[in-house]
Amino acid sequence: MPKSGMTIRRAVPDITTADPVASSRFYQLLGFREEMNLGWVVNLVSASNPTAQVILITQDAAAPVNPDLSVEVDDVEAAYEAVLATGAEIVHPITDEQWGVRRFFVRDPDGKVVNVVSHR
């Protein structure tokens, strides 16, 4: 397996929810706090370990499907090129999103959708 020089900044589960308010309250019982809330997506962060996070999502505002996992990398362009070279299915093309990230979605070998993202 080839080694990548890619730096992963965080990997976060994306949980689809019909009720982000109730879900957020639940995860706050476990020590998370809301870091970001756009209504359709809520990022919860541990106060004691900021890389421990959970994302709650109703319906992605800009992509055709909800991701199962978000991976923040230092170089989203390099990750995109590496994934394209394998022939993996791109579910959402590389895009600058209005909330300050550049990202793309790719389907992993088991069918899970991975949101690969960098903050701008």
C-alpha positions as CSV (number, residue, x, y, z in Angstrom):
1,M,0.0,0.0,0.0
2,P,1.5,3.4,-1.0
3,K,2.3,5.8,1.8
4,S,0.9,9.2,1.6
5,G,2.5,12.4,2.8
6,M,-1.0,13.6,3.7
7,T,-1.6,15.0,7.1
8,I,-4.9,14.2,8.7
9,R,-6.1,16.9,11.0
10,R,-9.2,15.0,12.3
11,A,-11.6,12.3,11.4
12,V,-15.2,12.7,12.5
13,P,-18.3,10.5,12.3
14,D,-21.2,12.1,10.4
15,I,-24.5,11.1,12.0
16,T,-27.7,11.6,10.0
17,T,-30.5,12.8,12.2
18,A,-34.1,14.0,11.8
19,D,-33.8,16.1,15.0
20,P,-30.5,17.8,15.4
21,V,-31.7,19.7,18.5
22,A,-32.5,16.5,20.4
23,S,-29.4,14.8,19.1
24,S,-27.2,17.7,20.1
25,R,-28.7,17.7,23.6
26,F,-28.0,14.0,23.9
27,Y,-24.3,14.4,22.9
28,Q,-23.9,17.4,25.2
29,L,-24.8,15.0,28.1
30,L,-21.6,13.1,27.1
31,G,-19.5,16.2,27.4
32,F,-19.7,17.7,23.9
33,R,-20.5,21.3,23.2
34,E,-21.7,22.9,20.0
35,E,-18.9,24.5,18.0
36,M,-20.9,25.2,14.9
37,N,-24.6,25.1,14.0
38,L,-25.8,25.9,10.5
39,G,-29.2,24.4,11.2
40,W,-28.8,21.5,8.8
41,V,-25.4,20.6,10.2
42,V,-24.1,20.8,13.8
43,N,-20.5,20.2,14.8
44,L,-20.0,19.0,18.4
45,V,-16.6,19.2,20.1
46,S,-15.2,17.8,23.3
47,A,-14.2,20.7,25.6
48,S,-11.2,18.6,27.0
49,N,-10.1,17.2,23.6
50,P,-11.0,19.4,20.6
51,T,-10.1,16.7,18.1
52,A,-12.9,14.5,19.6
53,Q,-15.9,15.5,17.5
54,V,-19.3,14.4,16.2
55,I,-21.1,15.9,13.3
56,L,-24.9,15.8,13.2
57,I,-26.5,16.3,9.8
58,T,-30.1,16.5,8.5
59,Q,-29.5,16.8,4.8
60,D,-26.4,18.2,3.3
61,A,-27.1,21.6,1.8
62,A,-24.8,21.3,-1.1
63,A,-24.2,17.6,-1.9
64,P,-26.5,14.9,-3.2
65,V,-26.0,12.6,-0.2
66,N,-25.0,12.8,3.5
67,P,-21.5,11.6,4.2
68,D,-20.8,8.9,6.7
69,L,-17.4,10.2,7.8
70,S,-15.5,13.5,7.4
71,V,-11.7,13.6,7.1
72,E,-10.0,16.9,7.4
73,V,-6.7,16.9,5.5
74,D,-4.0,19.5,5.1
75,D,-4.1,19.4,1.3
76,V,-7.5,18.6,-0.2
77,E,-6.2,19.0,-3.8
78,A,-3.6,16.3,-3.3
79,A,-6.2,14.0,-1.7
80,Y,-8.5,14.6,-4.7
81,E,-5.8,13.8,-7.2
82,A,-4.8,10.7,-5.3
83,V,-8.5,9.4,-5.1
84,L,-9.1,10.2,-8.8
85,A,-6.0,8.2,-9.8
86,T,-7.6,5.1,-8.2
87,G,-10.9,5.4,-10.1
88,A,-12.9,5.6,-6.9
89,E,-16.4,7.1,-7.3
90,I,-16.5,10.8,-6.7
91,V,-20.0,11.5,-5.2
92,H,-19.6,15.3,-4.9
93,P,-16.9,17.1,-6.9
94,I,-14.3,19.3,-5.3
95,T,-16.0,22.5,-4.4
96,D,-15.4,25.7,-2.4
97,E,-18.4,25.8,0.0
98,Q,-19.9,29.0,1.2
99,W,-19.2,28.1,4.9
100,G,-15.4,28.3,4.4
101,V,-14.3,24.8,3.4
102,R,-13.1,23.1,0.2
103,R,-14.2,19.5,0.0
104,F,-15.3,16.5,-2.1
105,F,-17.1,13.3,-1.4
106,V,-15.8,9.9,-2.4
107,R,-17.3,6.4,-1.9
108,D,-15.0,4.0,-0.1
109,P,-14.6,0.3,-1.1
110,D,-17.5,-0.6,1.3
111,G,-19.9,2.0,-0.1
112,K,-19.4,4.6,2.7
113,V,-19.4,8.2,1.6
114,V,-16.3,10.1,2.9
115,N,-16.3,13.9,3.0
116,V,-12.7,14.9,2.4
117,V,-12.3,18.5,3.5
118,S,-9.8,21.4,4.2
119,H,-10.7,24.7,5.7
120,R,-9.9,27.7,3.5
